[in-house]
Amino acid sequence: MSIFEYNGSALIAMVGKNCFAIASDRRLGVQLQTIATDFQRIYKIHDKLYIGLSGLATDAQTLYQRLFFRHKLYQLREERDMKPETFANLVSAILYEKRFGPYFCQPVIAGLGDDDKPFICTMDSIGAKELAKDFVVAGTASESLYGACESMYKPDMEPEELFETVSQALLSSMDRDCLSGWGGHVFVITPTEVIERTLKGRMD
């Protein structure tokens, strides 16, 4: 078993019309043993920028603390929030810095940039970015997430429809992966509000 699969995870970010959604499962496991059913994988950087970290849970928490610290320094120096593209470059640089002993994480970054244009991207554990205009996925459930998203996604969805689409894709994919599950955590971010909802899976 790969170290990336040790704790299990399912992460998805999807773009809508001037909005985006980012969602994750809530299971923390040690291989096939479930340790917790309320684990947080999505972290807020600022009101319009979120990061989801799949992979090894301990590395995810360490990496988030480093990123949060670096963003706070940026805010103090620049007196403004970091743009999503800039933050993606920061994450990539921090991961590549540790390329000979990497953080075993696959980040998913989602944010609203200039003119409230949604930005999403993912990268591997050494910071090679993959940009997308529709959706990005990560974690042990990524294969089934790709299938669900390909069939359910359509461009320019309004926030409520985007929430439904992301939730259905996440729940149906988690049913096909034994290392992720136990409901979901969904954030839908628009220029004016943050909608946060918790999903119940079949096991709850």
Disulfide bonds with the S-S distance in Angstrom:
none
